[in-house]
Amino acid sequence: MKNMDRTQKLCLAAVLCAVAVAGSLLSFPIAGSKCAPVQHMVNILCAVFLGPGYGVGAAFGASLIRNLLGLGSPMAFPGSMCGALLCALAYWRTKNIPLTLLAEVEDTNLLHRGGSEGLALVQGRAWAILAGSPPAYEEGLLDLDRVCIARNLSPGGSADLLALALFLGRTEAVWLDGLSEGEGPARDTEQQHLKFA
């Protein structure tokens, strides 16, 4: 989304903020906070498509509205804003969507299969892989895969978000530029491909 101007970025950030607020109707309590998995999805989408500034802004707006509506707790501010910033910085540094998803998302499938310990294990290993150098990503992912298989852990929620990111990346020209008259959707394959390694 390198071709977006400020107005388009602001509009997309507002839409993602609204998605986060609407998604906070599905939340669960953990240690005095109300964790909303949809906020993590919004953090990822902001990281990939908008960058850290707009991501933190959308997270702040969503946290404020959630608290005003009684759908969140004061922990929504540091949780969502720090998550948005870390997610954007991790993606900016690595351009690796799958690892960014594993590190950021409160994957409910991981929570169901491995509890908070299983989720913390996968997220911690993903952050450790991201902290390394890109040539070591493949080896780190293979090691993480072996650990997940041994513990019967499956990051299904992250896989769903990856599918969404791929879909949005492939359809970027259609929903960003619209249809050109008589030509169909604009197709610039270099800009539409998401980089994974």
Secondary structure, DSSP 8 states (H G I E B T S, - for coil): -TT--HHHHHHHHHHHHHHHHHHTTS-EEETTEEE-HHHHHHHHHHHHHT-HHHHHHHHHHHHHHHHHTTSS-TTHHHHHHHHHHHHHHHHHHH--HHHHHHHH---HHHHHHHHHHHHHHHHHHHHHHHHS-GGGHHHHHHHHHHHHHHTT---HHHHHHHHHHHHHHHTHHHHHH-EETTTEE---HHHH-----
